[in-house]
Amino acid sequence: MPLYEMNCKFISPAKYEDEIKVLTSIKTLSRVRICFSYQVFNASNDKLLSTGETMHAWTDKALKLINPEKVIPDIDLILNKYIN
């Protein structure tokens, strides 16, 4: 899935030795794209470090847009369970 848009908001810094945790969720799912939402936390104190989103297009190996409901219905069904 090619990435076609991304944004990130840095809230607080992390140091090189800090352990972090990343929570990822599906924000939107459509016939041509999927949007993931991210929250990055300091693992030791649960302080929010950053938030972000990435948007990807559903394509085949030749980068032609596909409808996942028709081409990969089993994956589409699973992903639809995780929205909101």
Backbone torsions as a table, in degrees:
resi	resn	phi	psi	omega
1	MET	NA	111.6	179.1
2	PRO	-67.8	141.1	175.4
3	LEU	-82.0	129.4	177.3
4	TYR	-123.4	-8.1	174.6
5	GLU	-156.6	146.1	-179.2
6	MET	-152.2	144.5	171.7
7	ASN	-145.7	154.5	-178.2
8	CYS	-148.0	138.9	175.9
9	LYS	-119.7	116.4	178.4
10	PHE	-87.0	125.8	-175.7
11	ILE	-107.1	-43.3	-177.8
12	SER	-148.6	146.9	-176.6
13	PRO	-77.0	156.7	169.5
14	ALA	-117.4	144.6	177.4
15	LYS	-93.1	162.0	-175.0
16	TYR	-54.8	-39.8	-177.1
17	GLU	-83.5	-9.9	-177.5
18	ASP	-64.5	137.9	171.1
19	GLU	-88.2	134.2	-179.8
20	ILE	-121.2	160.8	171.0
21	LYS	-128.3	142.8	-177.6
22	VAL	-118.7	120.8	175.2
23	LEU	-99.8	125.1	-177.8
24	THR	-119.0	137.0	176.6
25	SER	-139.9	159.9	175.3
26	ILE	-87.4	118.9	179.9
27	LYS	-84.8	-49.2	177.9
28	THR	-141.5	152.8	177.8
29	LEU	-141.2	125.8	179.5
30	SER	-133.8	-176.1	-179.6
31	ARG	-68.4	-20.3	-177.2
32	VAL	-122.6	-10.7	-177.4
33	ARG	-151.3	163.8	174.7
34	ILE	-136.5	139.3	-179.7
35	CYS	-120.1	124.3	176.3
36	PHE	-102.4	143.6	176.4
37	SER	-113.9	141.2	-176.5
38	TYR	-128.5	144.2	169.3
39	GLN	-131.0	130.4	-179.6
40	VAL	-112.8	126.7	-177.0
41	PHE	-121.5	151.8	166.5
42	ASN	-73.1	123.3	-174.0
43	ALA	-67.9	-25.4	-176.6
44	SER	-81.7	-27.4	-177.1
45	ASN	-132.3	5.5	179.7
46	ASP	58.8	23.4	176.5
47	LYS	-73.5	131.1	178.2
48	LEU	-70.6	124.1	-178.1
49	LEU	-101.0	-38.7	179.9
50	SER	-162.1	161.8	174.7
51	THR	-131.8	158.6	179.0
52	GLY	-170.7	175.1	178.1
53	GLU	-145.2	148.7	169.1
54	THR	-130.9	142.7	177.6
55	MET	-119.2	132.6	-175.8
56	HIS	-126.6	149.5	176.7
57	ALA	-98.8	142.7	173.6
58	TRP	-80.0	117.4	180.0
59	THR	-138.4	165.2	171.3
60	ASP	-91.0	-173.3	-178.0
61	LYS	-63.2	-25.9	178.6
62	ALA	-87.8	8.0	-179.5
63	LEU	66.3	23.9	173.9
64	LYS	-85.9	133.3	-179.5
65	LEU	-58.0	139.0	176.7
66	ILE	-128.4	160.9	172.7
67	ASN	-101.2	110.6	-175.6
68	PRO	-62.5	-27.6	178.7
69	GLU	-61.6	-32.9	-179.0
70	LYS	-92.9	-39.4	-172.3
71	VAL	-87.5	-39.6	179.7
72	ILE	-132.1	65.5	-172.8
73	PRO	-61.5	-31.9	179.7
74	ASP	-65.4	-41.2	177.1
75	ILE	-69.8	-41.4	178.1
76	ASP	-58.6	-42.0	179.9
77	LEU	-63.8	-44.5	179.7
78	ILE	-63.7	-46.6	-178.0
79	LEU	-63.8	-36.3	-179.8
80	ASN	-64.0	-22.6	177.0
81	LYS	-70.0	-22.9	-173.8
82	TYR	-100.0	4.0	179.6
83	ILE	-78.1	130.2	-178.0
84	ASN	53.8	NA	NA
